[in-house]
Amino acid sequence: MATKVVRVSEDAIEITSRYAKDISEGIRMMQKLIEEKSTPQIDMKALEKMIRHCISEEFENLQRGY
């Protein structure tokens, strides 16, 4: 794996050390956590409730003759 020399502030080094023992792994871990948080979480119960409600409304509309 290729490497580069970069300047990193002391506080950034301290922050990455909370996630892993070296800076590269700390950055990878942060990226993984960001991606996990960015993925929308689907509340299956709420989705089921919404679908059931929509279907019930449509059945009621059909029964009324709309």
N, C-alpha and C positions, 0 to 999 in steps of 0.2 A: 504494500500500500504506500502510495506517495505521501510525503509529508512536506509541510511548509513551516517556516519560522514566521511567527506573527507576534505582534505586541498585544498583550492582554493586561487589562488593569487588575490590580490586586484584588479589588472587591469582586470582579468577575471570576477570578480563580477561586476565591473563597466560596462563591455561590455554586460553581460547578463541583466543588469538592463535597457538597451536600448530597449530590446525586451519584457520584462515582469516585473512585480513587484517583483517576487521572482526568485531565481536561477533555480529551477526545471522547471518552466514555460518558462523561457528564453531559456533554453537548448532545450526544446520541440519545441519552436517556431523556433529556429535556424535549428533544424533537419527538420522541415516542409518546411522551405524556401530552404534548400539545396536540398531536394527531388523534390520540384517544379522546381528548376533550372536544376536539373539533367535530368528531363524528356525532351526528345527531342521535340522541337516545330516543327510541320509540317506546312510549308507554302503551303496552299492548292492551291493558285493561281500558284505558281511555279510548284507544282506537276501536276496540270492540264495542264499547258503549256508543260511540258516535255512529258506527255502521248500523248497529241495531236500531238506534233512534231514526236514522235516515230511512231504513227499510220500513219501520213502523209507520212513519209519516207517509210514505208512498202507498202503503197498503190502505191507510185511512183515506187518502186522496182517491184511490181507485174505487173504494167502497162508496164514496160520496158521488162518484161519477165525474170527477174532474179530468 
